[in-house]
Structures are given as C-alpha cells and as structure tokens.
C-alpha cells in the first residue's frame, strides 16, 4: 500500500526533471489497450470488416495485442498484420538507406475493409502520412482509422488519432520511448530528458 | 554498402545479408496489385550494355522501374559505339546528361572498375557482368535462391552448405562471383570441371576443385550448372560436345543420386542437351525459373541500398580529377 504522502520532504514532491520518467507501466498499457479495443468495436459496431495493421516495429505487437483483446470480447478473430512505410517516408533521402521491415497484409486484403493503423507514438504525423500513401498502393479501404498508444503532440501535418491510449504533453527536446515485451524486456512508456 | 557494386568480393557478410533480407521484403511486392514503390522517384538509372543480354538487362530495367526510377537503356548496337566512340566519351556523355546509377555490362574484364574509379562519372556503378571477371548481382540472386530453399532447414544461413558449381568455370564470371560470395556467407563451394576449363590460379580461390562430377553430387545441397561459353573459346578445351555432356552434363540418372532437398540451378542461358538435359531442367528440383523472379527482387534491393538513402558520397571522394 502507498507510503504516507502527506509528510513528503520538499525534494521528493518534485520529480527530478533530469531523470528518465516512466509514465505508463505494464498495467497502464494493458488498461489503455483494452479501452482502445472497446472503442474500436464501439465505433465500428463490432469487428466485422475491421483489419488491424501495425506499423513496424512497435506498432506490430500492439496490433497483435488489440486483436487478441477484440477476439476475447467478440469471440471471433480479427485479421491483423503489418505495414512497412520505409520507402514512403519523406525523409528517405536525408539518411543512408534504411533496412526494410516486414509488410504482412492479412489474407483477404484491405479492399472495402476498415483499416485501423496501429502505432506506438504519434508525433509529427509524418509516419502516418507515409502509411496512408503505402495503403494506397495495397488497396482501397472503406475507411482508415488510427490507434496510437501515446500522442505526444507537436504535429507537423493535419493528422489526428481516432483512438489514443494516453495524451502526453512533451517538449520537443524530450524523447518518448515505448518498451513492449516481445521486442524489449518490459512493458513501459518512458520519457527521456528534461522538461523545458 | 559502398557506393559501387563491382565485385562480389567487396561485400562483407553484413552487406550480403542486408541485401538478402531486403530482397526478401521486396519479393512480396510481386503479389501486390500495384507492383511499384516510390523509393527512387526522380533518380535516373542507365543500363549501359556493351554485350548482348536478355535476362540481366530486363531484370535491371524491371527492378529500377518498380522502384519508380527513370530508366535509360543504352546498348552498343545502334549507338555511337558502333561508330568508334570510346568508353570515356560515352561516360562523359552520361555524366553531362545526369544520371544516378550506371548498370554496365562490358566484354572487357575491369571495365566497370575503370568507370567507377576514373572520375568520369559521379554515379554509382553496378557491374552487370564484365568479360570473364565478375557478375555480382547474379551471385546475389543465386545466393538468395539458395538461402530461401536451404536456409529454413539450416538455421536461416548458408553456413556449411555444400554448393557444386559445374562446367565452364574458366570463362564464367558467374562462377567467380558465386565462389567469393558463397564463401563470405559460409557455404562450401566445390568447382567441378575438366582440367582445361578451370582457370589458372584457381587454387587461390576459397573453393575446392574436382574433376569427378559423380563423386560430388551425392554430397551437394545445391548444384549449379554453367553454360559452355563457346563464343569465348578458340581452342580445343574438350574433344567433343558429346563427351563433355557424358562426363559433366546433368541428366536424369545423375539427378537421381542427389539428396532429397538438393536444388538444381542454372544462371542461364542454358543449352539443353549440353550441360543439362531437358528432363532435369523441367523437373521439380529445378529452380531456374525462380532464379529469374528472384533476380528482380535482388536487383531492386541493390539499387535501393545504393541509391535509396542520402547521396552515397557527395563530391566523389574516389578522385574526380587530380
């Protein structure tokens, strides 16, 4: 149970702005994903015609987890896969050629489906723009929705998420790291760097 | 990767595996309704072919177009080359027009190296076969094909796999590039040929050699047959075509001695009845058609890795002009 907080010393009340801060732990992530799963079902009136596409690398395990939760609620599985956007990035030419990541479109394709793009952090919006272009070459979905675990603000394009795990106000100098078991060794969302 | 791809020997194991993994992702593009990616939009790739070729030129053209690059095809026939223009002047013309990559095939060994290191062009140079020297993208597509077939039962690598390369090694740029690349990837290569068709200095290659095809076949995991390049021969390398086929050709009887999983490959063009019989070429073990499909994916990977990112080398450190 929590330690008595009323007599906190002056220093412990103020979080150390230099240190890395865990803003979501494993339980918080689990609850956020459950809520997103329910919101997806609510918005689309069930899981019919819904396809989850995770954006590598962290979006893919998130899409899998959401698919598992939807399957548990609905009793039927929902197709999920991955969509690599590397070649569609607008900064492709600014860095050395990047390694391609897997694209796995589920059987049945995306034509006339509701595609829910899943990513870990929504920041400038440029990755999502690239993903919309990539989708365009794969097929013609009936609608595209966006689910993200963390929205940290600072958009550079007119893009917003339909389902958000947590809104995290951050400064531009900070970094938001998402760790997921399977890829990393824990579930956590961590902010690195000082808030300015 | 470096700026150019001139020799399979220039590739480190990391480079080679990066090409294979990239090609694996790009291969799935063939199943999509729109077989195009925007990665090389606005880049120009020149196919500079001084020697005849169907497969390689078409493969490079398809690869560049699927990455949205602009492609200029240039073949020696019907160009100023037949009027006596030199490689240097051709290169300067290309440079003046502006191009980002030159895919070159030339009858003279070392021509791509000359083009890359002379300072005539700033573009990336990809060797698409030079004389009897090298053909690195063919080696990459062969390795990719082997890796897809043999990798899953060998921990995802070619380590320790036995590859037999059979036939006219002396005139084969494919054999040299394959020997270098497969060695880099950990495979054990055995060259099988009559003594007259093994090159001088083959003992310095990272390979075994044998004159006895029947002894090598039962142990091999992949068998690659090479065409006898008669257009490069002006002497008696073997008594008759019939005797060559009997000793070094792959027929149904020899194929029966292969292991269950062994694949049969040929870089093309093949001469049915000479180094390989029709029933072998059309059998289930033959991956010859798949090699062509894989060729496009591998060449896309090479072009993407050379041109896809930031300028590989601004200002051309390879000595533009002194």
Interface residues (C-beta under 8 A of the other chain):
Chain A: X84 X87 X88 X92 X93 X94 X95 X96 X97 X98 X99 X100 X101 X102 X103 X105 X133 X137 X138 X139
Chain B: X1 X18 X21 X22 X25 X26 X28 X32 X33 X34 X36 X37 X38 X39 X304 X305 X306 X307 X308 X309 X310
